[in-house]
Amino acid sequence: MAKETEEYALKVLELAKDTITVRFRFFDRVLSRLKPVSSPGLGIFSSDGEHLYYDPERLLINYLEEPAFAVRLYLHVMFHYIFMHPLRFDKPDENIWNMATDIAVENVILEMEIPGTEMSTDDEKRLRISKIRKWVPNITAEKLYREFAAQGISKEAEADYKRLFTMDRHRDRAVYKDDPLTKLTEEDFKKISERVKAELKSFSKDQKGADEIISNIREGTRKQYDYEALLKRFAVMSETIKVNPDEFDYIYYTYGLNTYKNLPLIEPLEYTEDNRVKEFVIAIDTSASVRGDLVKGFLRRTVSILKTSDAFSRQVNIKIIMCDSAVTDVVTINDIDDITAVTDNLKLSGFGATDFRPVFAYVDEAILKKEFTNLKGIIYFTDGYGIYPSKAPDYDTVFVFANYDEHRPKLPAWAVRCIIEDE
């Protein structure tokens, strides 16, 4: 009986794979990677990127209840890898990330409207997704994760999302980084994802859900940037008023207190040297194409990092420069505690064409005037459409974009690109 159960379950899975590849030949490579492995008594479905582990009895029960279950299972697991969800190690909350990826994957499958793959819960899923779209219009795992992490989620909503959108049990993402048995590399994932994207763009432009698939692939395959780490690259050596643990000897200090009562033999050093950010420039493109809400989202993100990270000095020299085709306004901040009030009341001016050169000219002149003593760099928030300087400045420059744009002009070789989704 157990042997027959395994044989029937395997036939169901093979039929599901054939159903997908007949309609979508560009999924054949990722499906060929997912070799079915029978695990009686497992009770769940799981994958490591190369195998699909299944409980034969559980699969047949689900198949009898939902004839499209096996096809949907393969599609669900397949899209996790096409979108490179297991390799996003920058999302610390495993529970929220798993939930966000499941919703993103099921949304894509529903958008594809594949005949014969309907499940009884699809209408309820669509209703849930329509509500989610009110606050996350373009559904991807990244955007959902950020929203859930920032706004929180009730236990009732969490349970409901998991009931509707979970198909498989996800492995801990650390396994993909540390497990030597995992043979599918990040480069393998990227090749599979890029092939699917190329096929959709070239031969399957009218495929329902194609835009959703491409959007999720683009998010998964693009290089991830740590915006806080980019800000920290502007750090310089400075003195901080605190005990230096490397040079303070507690033995002599406590011996003096014990022997001579309140008279320590040596006093602790009042400062230590460390790398902190003291000077940098925030340039804001105020051309007509950069909306005010995008600027506010960027400033909120920047202010949050500046005020909560130990990498930034309390006393600073930060200039916020607004510029379209010319510098329209400059605001100087000397105390990190003032930055929230300044940015909240910042009035944008300009709204003409974009030319990045005036900002660099202004900064170069400010350096000559000794307005900066050790400037390390500029953060330039823009849409990227403008005139760039012809030569590299003497300081680092990070161009920050609110979103991905494949038509954006190519950056100069000396510039660093960072994409932070608009909030």
C-alpha positions, 0 to 999 in steps of 0.5 A: 500500500505504501509503495502504491501511495508513493507511485501515485504521488510521484505520478501526480508530481510529474503530471504537474511538472508537465502541465507547467512546462507545456505552457511555459517552456522558460520554466523548464530549467528551474523545474528540472532542478526541483527533483521530487524526493519522497519523505513518508511521514514528513507531513509538509512540503519543503525544498532546498533549491535542488529537491522537492521533499514531499509526504506522499500520503499528504500530497494525495490527500491534498490532491483529492481535495484540490486537483490543482494542488500539485501544480500550484505547489510547484509554481509556488516553490519555483517562484521562490527560487526565481525571485531569489527569496532564500538568498535575501540575508538582509531581512533579519525577521525570518517569520515576517520575510517568509510571510511576505515572500509567500504572499508575493509568490501567490499574487504572481500565480493569481495574476497569471490566471493559468487555466486549470490551476484554480484552488478553492481559496483563490477568491479569498486570496484575491480579496486579501491582496486587494486590501493589501494593495491599498498600502502596497500597490506594487506587491513584492516581498521587499515592499511587504516585508518593510510594511509588516516590519514597520507597521506591525501585524496582529496575530489574527492577521498573521494567522490568516495570511499563513493559512491562505498563502503558505504552501511549503515550509521554508528552510532557514536562510542561513542554511543557504549560506552555510550548508556545504550540501547546498549546491545551487549557488547564487550565480545559478539562481541569477542565471535561471531568473535572468533567463525567465525575464529574457523569455518574458520580455522577448517571447511572452510579452502578452503573458498575464502576470508578466509585469508582476514576475519581472518586477519580482525578479528585478528586485531579487536579482539586483545588487542589494545596498546597505544605505547605513553602511554607505553613510558610514563610509564618510566617517573620519577619525575623531575624539569621543568623550568616553572611557577608553577601555583599551587604555584604562587599567581597572586593577590600578584604579580599584586598588587605589580606591580600596587602599586610599578610599576615594583616591584612585591611582589613575584617572580614566582617559576622558576620550577615545579615538574612533571613526565617526561621521562629522561632515557630509553633504545631502544634495536633493534634486528638486527638478520637476520629476522628483516628487516631494513625497519621495524626498520626504521618504528619503529624508526620513530614512536618512534622519533615522539612521543619523539619529540612531547609529553610533557611527555619527557624531553629535556635533556635525557639519552637514549641509543640505543643498537643493538644486535643479539646474542651479543651487536654489537653497543651502541649509547647514546643520551643526547639531545632530539633534536639530536634524529632525526639525530642520528636515521636517520644515524643509521647503523645496525650491527649484522644479526646473531641469536637472544639472548635477554640476552646480552642487559639486561646484558649490562644495568645491568652493566651500572646501576652498573657503574652509567651510569643511575641514575633512569632507568625505562625501556627498549623498545625492538624492535624484531620479538620475536624469541630468548632467553629470560632472565630467571628472571625479570629485576629490570625495566619495559620491553616492547617488541615491534613487527611489526605485529601479529604472532600467532606462536611467542614464548610466552613472559615471564610473566614479559614482556609487549607486544606491536604490532605496524604495520610496516609503 
